[in-house]
């Protein structure tokens, strides 16, 4: 939590992301989807929706690509080093 509070300006996410954000959830994404689909259906337009189940994607994240992304955002090397040590010494599955 300390690292997050120190580096939150460098760790922003996409503004269109719904999950893993404060005051946001899957329900917000579903609400938005229903509103958008409802808008087009009301205009008698055809709506095609594709859903992807990416639950397994979290277990296959390329940690070094993730760390490189943090380097590209000019995060302090000490912060990246701490994350690297955690990743090398831990085994986590989502």
C-alpha positions as CSV (number, residue, x, y, z in Angstrom):
1,X,0.0,0.0,0.0
2,X,2.9,2.3,0.7
3,X,4.4,1.8,-2.7
4,X,1.0,2.3,-4.3
5,X,0.5,5.6,-2.5
6,X,4.0,6.8,-3.5
7,X,3.8,5.9,-7.1
8,X,0.0,6.2,-7.9
9,X,0.7,8.9,-10.5
10,X,2.8,6.5,-12.5
11,X,0.4,3.6,-12.1
12,X,-2.8,4.8,-13.8
13,X,-5.0,2.5,-15.8
14,X,-7.2,3.1,-18.8
15,X,-10.2,5.3,-18.1
16,X,-12.4,2.7,-19.9
17,X,-11.4,0.0,-17.4
18,X,-14.2,-1.2,-15.1
19,X,-12.7,-3.8,-12.8
20,X,-10.1,-3.4,-10.1
21,X,-10.9,0.2,-9.6
22,X,-12.4,2.0,-6.6
23,X,-16.2,2.4,-7.0
24,X,-16.3,0.4,-10.1
25,X,-17.3,-3.2,-10.8
26,X,-18.6,-5.7,-13.4
27,X,-22.1,-4.2,-12.8
28,X,-20.9,-0.9,-14.2
29,X,-19.7,-2.6,-17.3
30,X,-22.9,-4.5,-17.7
31,X,-25.0,-1.3,-17.2
32,X,-22.9,0.5,-19.9
33,X,-23.3,-2.4,-22.3
34,X,-27.1,-2.5,-21.8
35,X,-27.4,1.2,-22.3
36,X,-25.3,1.2,-25.5
37,X,-27.2,-1.9,-26.9
38,X,-30.5,-0.3,-25.9
39,X,-29.6,2.9,-27.8
40,X,-28.9,1.1,-31.0
41,X,-31.8,-1.3,-30.7
42,X,-34.1,1.7,-30.2
43,X,-32.9,3.0,-33.6
44,X,-33.6,-0.4,-35.2
45,X,-29.9,-1.1,-35.7
46,X,-28.3,-4.5,-35.6
47,X,-26.1,-5.1,-32.6
48,X,-23.4,-7.7,-32.5
49,X,-21.7,-8.5,-29.2
50,X,-18.7,-10.6,-28.6
51,X,-17.7,-11.8,-25.1
52,X,-14.3,-13.2,-24.1
53,X,-13.6,-15.3,-21.1
54,X,-10.1,-14.2,-20.1
55,X,-10.0,-15.7,-16.6
56,X,-6.9,-17.7,-17.4
57,X,-5.1,-14.7,-18.9
58,X,-4.0,-13.5,-15.5
59,X,-2.0,-16.7,-14.9
60,X,-0.1,-16.1,-18.1
61,X,0.9,-12.5,-17.8
62,X,4.5,-11.9,-19.0
63,X,5.9,-10.4,-15.8
64,X,9.0,-9.1,-17.6
65,X,6.8,-7.3,-20.2
66,X,4.9,-5.8,-17.3
67,X,8.1,-4.6,-15.6
68,X,9.3,-3.2,-18.9
69,X,6.0,-1.2,-19.1
70,X,6.8,0.3,-15.7
71,X,10.3,1.2,-16.9
72,X,8.8,2.9,-19.9
73,X,6.6,4.9,-17.5
74,X,9.8,6.1,-15.8
75,X,9.1,4.5,-12.5
76,X,11.9,4.5,-10.0
77,X,14.3,1.5,-10.5
78,X,14.0,0.7,-6.8
79,X,10.2,0.3,-7.1
80,X,10.6,-2.0,-10.1
81,X,13.3,-3.9,-8.3
82,X,11.0,-4.5,-5.4
83,X,8.3,-5.8,-7.7
84,X,10.8,-8.0,-9.5
85,X,12.0,-9.6,-6.2
86,X,8.3,-10.3,-5.3
87,X,7.6,-11.8,-8.6
88,X,10.7,-14.0,-8.5
89,X,10.1,-15.3,-5.0
90,X,6.4,-15.8,-5.2
91,X,4.1,-18.3,-6.9
92,X,0.6,-16.8,-7.3
93,X,-2.4,-18.1,-9.3
94,X,-5.6,-16.1,-9.9
